[in-house]
Amino acid sequence: MPTTFPVEVRATNGEVTLTGGPDDPAVRERVLEGLRSALPGGATWEQGYRQLHLMMGRGAEPVATPEDLAAIPVPAQRRLTGDLVLGARSTPHDVLPLGEGASLRVRTSETSHDGDTWEPLALPEDGMEHLLRHPLARERGPLLGTLTAEHWREGRIDLDAEPPEALLEPLEDLVREWNGEGEEWRERHLELLDGGTDADAVPQAIRTRLELRGLPLLPSSANEPHAVIGEGEDALAVYLSPLAYTLDGEDWLPYGGAEGEALDSSSGFGDLLTQMLDVQTVPVTVWADGRVEWPEGDVPQEQADRVRGDLRSATGAGDPAAWAEWTRTLLAETFADEAPDLTERGNLPAVQGVRLDLPTDSLTDPDDPAQYFIESEVTFDGQTWRDLYAEELPEELREEGEGSAAN
């Protein structure tokens, strides 16, 4: 049965304290760790507070520029009261999830600049109406460039410029979701056509413009992107708009005259995006026996045990069966083009270790680390490392090569 405690939570400059709640030190620390993750700090808190400040109608003057927004003072202290629930099998949508069956049902939320005077923090029903009175709430983030995607009915997607590799798959997936497949493809076309003369025909391809921007400084319903790719400072806002369609694969017909609005600004945007995605990483080596190693000092001491545990869980290191399954999948997916039969082979050599790059921003993120790290090299003998992104298949994986013990 779930256990409920009345609690008060205070957050000040990244420090979180809990009054009330369970006595067990381990349980309290787990709850505090969940609260630290659930309560945003730094730039995230500043942006969120300023947005709520305006949604509560507290902005006397219109916010039209980034300077206007930055001029709104942000309180350093937050206070929440409510019910801490432990051991729940499910988490309702109206609570603050803290992980591992814990959640906080918030009853009051307040902020203070000095610790003496407290103001309630709550989202009113007409909050968006208040927000949209400010011109900045209608502005999108800075334009990084545009792409044109031609999505063919059989599934192929052609882009007019080559984005960084890390963006290619997410952008293609976004276009597929936007246009749909099968019956959704036809329904989407009819929706875009809005009763035009070709309502009975099914297009061979749809041309879509993708506008890539930084995130809006003051998010609202008026500047909400269709998708966000990435996280934190590297996040990109993507806006899509239909341009044209073709019934025969050659002649393109505009959707409502949109074809003439296409922007020719894709050139050069790849370098800008590559710079944005050039994040700082920590090189980590994960071994089959469960060892997880990195250069001394690269991971904060207070995060070291959690990061090691998370990486062991994500890779199966220390568990022979889980490690074998994870590394086999890694090899099969990485070398799918060079050796599509890897998934069918029963004699793949055992991987002794994997080198991967872990973004420094993720070191304090309690989410699944597999969302962030990128595998770079493997070793089959513990000494010789093979580049996972080399053009040639490692000799240990060639049919005629002699490998070590099979997974």
N, C-alpha and C positions, 0 to 999 in steps of 0.2 A: 504494500500500500504506500502511496506517496506520503511524504512527510512535509508539513508546511510550517514555516517560521515567519513571524513578522520581523522585518529588517529595515534598516536605514543604510543606504549606500552613499558615500561621498567620494567624489573624484576631483582632485586638484592637481593640475600640472602633471598629469600622467599617473599620479599616485591614487590608488583606490583603497578605501577602508570600508569595513563591514561591521555594523553594530547589530547584535542579535545573530540568530542563525545557529548552526550546529556547533557543538563544542569540540568535536574531533578536529585536531590541527590539520590532518591530511585532507579531510573533506572541506574545511574552510579554505585551504590553499587552492584546492581545485575550483571552488566556487569563485574565489578572487581572480584566478587565472581566466575563468570564463567571463567575469565582469570586465577585466582589462581588455579582453578582445572585443566584447560587445559594446563597450562605451568608447566611441572614437576619440582620438586625441589629435593634437597638432593641427595641421592644415585641414584635415577632414572635419574636425570639430569646429574650427573657425568658419568654414564654408557652410556647414550644416546649421550652425547657430544663426549666422547672418541671414540665411534663407528663412528660417523659422521666425526670426525677428521681424522680417518684412511680411511674412504670411500672417503674423498676429496683428498686423496693422500698426506696428510701432514706428515705422519709418515716416517721419514728417515730410521730408523732402524727397523728390523723385531720385531714384538711383539710376543714373544713366551711363556711368563710366566705371571702370575697375577701381579708380580712385575713390569714387563715391562709396562703393561697396566696402573697400578696405577701411574706410573711415568709421564704420560701425564698430564700436568697442565690443570685444568679446569677453564675457565673464570667465574668470579662471576657475570658479568653483561650481560644482553641480551637486545637487542633493536629491536622491530618490527614496521614496518610501513605498513599501509594498509587501507582498508575500513571496518568500523564497520557497519554491517547491522542489523537493528532491525525490528521486526514485520514480518519476513518472514514466510510463511506457510510451506516451505520445506527448507532443508539445502543441498546445493550442496556437492559433495564428495570432492571437492578440497579446502574447507575452514576449518577454525578452529571452531568447534561448541562450543557455549558458553551457550546453554540451553535457553528455553523459547523463541524460535524464533530469537535468537541473534547469530551472527557468525562474524568471522573476516577473511576477504580475505587478506591474507598476501602478500605484494608486495616485501618487503625486510626484511631480518632477519640477524642480526649481533651480534657479541659477543665482549667483551672487558675485559681485565684483569685490566686495570687502569682507564677506563672511558674516556680516551683521544684517544687512538688508537683502531679503530674498524675493525673487519675482517668479511667478509660475511660468512654466514652459509647456505649452499645450497647443496642438494644432487645431485651429477652429475649422468649422465646416466650410466657411467662405475663404479659407486661407489662400487658395489659388487665385481667387478674384483679387485679393489684396496684392498678391505678388505680381500679377500681370499689369498692375498700375505703374510698375517701374520699367522703363524702357530696356534696361539691361536684361530683364527676364525674357525678352523676345529675341535676344541676340545669340547666335551660335558661337562656338569657339573659333579660334583662328584657322583659316583654310590652309591645309597642307598640300592639297592637290585633288585631282579628280581622275577617275578611271571610267572607262566604258566597257561594260561586259556584255558579250553576246552569248546568250544562253540558248542552246539548241535543244530541241524537244527530246532527242535521244540521251541528253545528259551532258554533252560537252559544253565547256565554258571557255570562251576566248576573251582575253583581256587585251586592251590596246597598249598596255605598258606592263612591264614585269615588276611587281611589288617585291619587297624583301621576302625571303623564303618563309619567315615566321608568320607573314600575313596572308600568304597565298591560299592556304587551305581554309582559314576562317572566312576570308572574303568569298571564296567559291561556295562554301556552305551557306553563307548568308544569302547569296543570289539564288541558290536552289530553294531555300526556304521562302524567299520573297516571291518567286514565280510559281512555286509548287510543282508537283509532278502528277502524271496521270490525269484524272478528272479535275484535280485542282488546277492543273495547267490551263485547261480550257476555261474554267470558272474565273481564274485570275485575268485571262485575256478579255473576257466579257466585261469584267469589272472595270478594267482599264479603258476599254473601248467605249463604255458608257452608251451603248445602243447605236453604235456606228453601223456602216453598211456591210461590214465583214463579220457580222455577229454569228453567222452559221459556219464560218471557216475556222479551222484550227491552225494557228501559226506554226511554222517550222522553227522559228527562233524569235526571241524577245531581246531587245537591246535596252539596257538599263545603265543609268549613270550612277556612280558611287562617289559621293563627296566625302572626303576624309578630313576631319577637323580635330582640333583639340577639344576637350570637354568644355561645355558652356560654363562660364564663371557663376552664373546664377540660373541653375536648372529650373525649368518650368515645363508646363504642358505645351508651351509655344515653341520651345527649342529642343524638345526631347528627341534624341537620335533614334533611328530604327534599331541600332545595335551599338554596343560598346565592346571593343576588342582590347584585351589587355587590362592591366590594373594599375592603380596608383598614378604616378607621373607619366607612365608610358601608355596610358589608356588612350584609345582613339575613338572618337565619335563618328559613326558612319550613317550618312543620310542617303537614301535611295530615291530615285525618281525614274519613272518609265519614259523611254524616249521613242521607240519605234518597234515594229514587228515586221516579219516577212512571211508571206504565204508560200512563196516558191523558192526561198533560199537565196534570191538575188535582189529583188526590188524591196526596198524598205519603205514602209508607210508609217507616218508619225502618229503617236497617240496625242490627239488634241493639240497638234502644233508644237509638241515638246521638242521635236528634233532640232528646230532652229535655236533652241536655248542651250544646247550643249556647250560646255566650257572646254576650251583647249588649254588646260593647265596641268596635264598629267606629266609633262616633261620636267625632269628634275626633282619630282616629289619623292622618288625612291631614296635619294641620298638623305633627304630630311627625315624620312621615316626610319631609315637605318640608324641614323644618329640617335633618334629617340629610343630605339630598341637596343642600343648599345649599353645594356645595363651592367653594373658591376656584379661579379659572381665570385663564389668561393669554390675552388677545385676540391672535390671530395672523392675519395676512393672507398668503395664498398667491396668487401671481400666475402666470399662464399661462407666462411666460417663465422661471420657476424661482426667482424671488425669494421669500424667506420672511421676513417682517418682524414684529416685536413691539416694544412699548415698551422702551426701553433699561433694562437691569437686571432685567427680569422673568424672564429665563431665565439660570441660572448659566452663566458663561463656559465652564466645562469641559464643559457639556452642549450648548452652542449648535450646534456642527457636527453632532453626532449627531441632535439634534432636527430641524435643517433637512433633513438627509439622509433621516431617517425620514418626514417630512411630504412631501418631494418624491416619495419612493417610494410613499407611500400615495395621493397625489393625481395622480401623473403630471405634476406641474409640471415644465416644461422639456422635456418630450417631447410635441409637439403631438398625436400620435395618442392616447397614453395619457391626456393631459389632457382631450381631447375626449370620450373614452369615459367617464371618471370624472364629468365635469361633466354630461354628458347623462344618465347614470344618476341622479345627484343630483337633477336637475330633474324627471325622470320620477317618481322615488319620492316626492319631497317634494310634488309637485302632482298626485299620482295621482287624488285626489278632484275637484280643480278642473278638471283637463284630462287625463282618462284616455287621450287619444289622443296624448300627447306622445311616447310610445315609437315611434309609427308615423310621426311627422313627419320629413321629411328636410331641413327648412329652419330648424332651431332656431338662434337667434343664438349666436355664440360667447361664452363666459364669459371675461372678462378676469381676474377675481380672485374669490376666495372668502374671506370672513372666518369664522373658526371660534374656538371656545373650547376651550382645552387645559387640563385640570385640572393644578394645580401638582404634585399627587402623582405624576403620570405623567412629569414632567420627568426623573426619575432611573430610570424604568422602561424597560428595553431592549426590551420586547415591542412588538408592532405598535401604533403610536399610533392607528391607525384604530379600535381597540377603545374609545378614550377620547374623542377630540375630537368636538365637536358643531358642525356647520356652522350659521351664523346668517344670513349675508347674501351676496349675489352682486352683481357689477357686470358689465354688458355693454359699457360704454364706458370703464371705468377711473375714472369720477368719481361717477356716480350709483349708490347702493347700494340694493338691493331686499331687503326682509326676507323670508326664506324661510318665516316662520311668520305672515305677514300673512294676513288672511282673503281678500284679493283676489289674483288671479293677476297677476303683473307684466305691465305693458303690452307688454313686449318678447315675451312668450310668447303673447299673444292672436293669434288667427288673422288679424285684420285689421291687427295692429301691424306696423310695419316694423322688422326686426331688422338687425343687422350681419351680417357674413359667417357663413355656416353652418358648423357643426362638421363 
